[in-house]
Amino acid sequence: MSTTLISTLFPLLCYLAYNIIVPQVEKLRPSLSVIMNLQRRRWVANAAVRHSPFDAILSGNIMGSVSFLASTAVLLILSIFAAFGQVPALIAALNALSLHRVYSPLDVQLHLLVMLTMFVMAFFAFTLSLRQFNHFCIMLGAIDQDNGTTEAELDAITRMNALGAANFNSGIRAYYFSVATVAWFVSDWLPIATCLLTVLILAHREFFSSAHRTAASAAVIAARRQQGKATGAATPVEAPARLRPDGDAGTPPAL
């Protein structure tokens, strides 16, 4: 395989590998997404006992964000289809930029096909997420607040919300790795370096970021409060760790 072909396929392979490997890593160390699923459970449990339009507003805001990104994916797909019909003009424009590369029509067409694949996958991920959040809204609205809700029903509604979030994250990752496909027009090795940098950034955000530590702290505090209510003991609730001057929070207790 030539270097050009490897660099063309590398972003797509990284995207697929990331979606496969990260769920396995999450079994050893909870990611930010896993921690936020605990908050989704709390959201559903609180929505089951309160009479307020607040939950409908939150659901609408989430679905609006997903819908916007799905519409953006459609526009990107259409633009790539348009680029397929203008490959000679695209090669001439790239040569005019003096990037010191020789572009063949086959290489450009193959690379556009990879870009198209990534944005199509993003579109399907976003639309599936939108559908699942729609199901979540229906399930949330079907809760009988007067007669109470079972734990199994709350867990099922939470799982539907978590599925929507997982597919939303998958679509976002396709956008992230598609940045590396743009770097291909500059150099054969630049998309590979960009992909590796993208993996490091995503891994940091999911497992080592300030948002991860803050969400973990909130989850631990909520769990202790719930445990105190269940036992009837006056369990003190620790305050969140104070922020250091750099804005980083202290390390929370292990989940």
Stockholm file with secondary structure:
# STOCKHOLM 1.0

chainA/1-255         MSTTLISTLFPLLCYLAYNIIVPQVEKLRPSLSVIMNLQRRRWVANAAVRHSPFDAILSGNIMGSVSFLASTAVLLILSIFAAFGQVPALIAALNALSLHRVYSPLDVQLHLLVMLTMFVMAFFAFTLSLRQFNHFCIMLGAIDQDNGTTEAELDAITRMNALGAANFNSGIRAYYFSVATVAWFVSDWLPIATCLLTVLILAHREFFSSAHRTAASAAVIAARRQQGKATGAATPVEAPARLRPDGDAGTPPAL
#=GR chainA/1-255 SS CCHHHHHHHHHHHHHHHHHHHHHHHTTTSCCHHHHHHHHHHHHHHHHTTCCCTHHHHHHHHHHHHHHHHHHHHHHHHHHHHHHHTTHHHHHHHHHHTTCSCCCCHHHHHHHHHHHHHHHHHHHHHHHHHHHHHHHHHHHHHTCCTTTCCCHHHHHHHHHHHHHHHHHHHHHHHHHHHHHHHHHTTTCSSHHHHHHHHHHHHHHHHHHTSHHHHHHHHHHHHHHHHHHHHHHTCCCCCCCCCCCCTTSCCCCCCCC
#=GC SS_cons         CCHHHHHHHHHHHHHHHHHHHHHHHTTTSCCHHHHHHHHHHHHHHHHTTCCCTHHHHHHHHHHHHHHHHHHHHHHHHHHHHHHHTTHHHHHHHHHHTTCSCCCCHHHHHHHHHHHHHHHHHHHHHHHHHHHHHHHHHHHHHTCCTTTCCCHHHHHHHHHHHHHHHHHHHHHHHHHHHHHHHHHTTTCSSHHHHHHHHHHHHHHHHHHTSHHHHHHHHHHHHHHHHHHHHHHTCCCCCCCCCCCCTTSCCCCCCCC
//
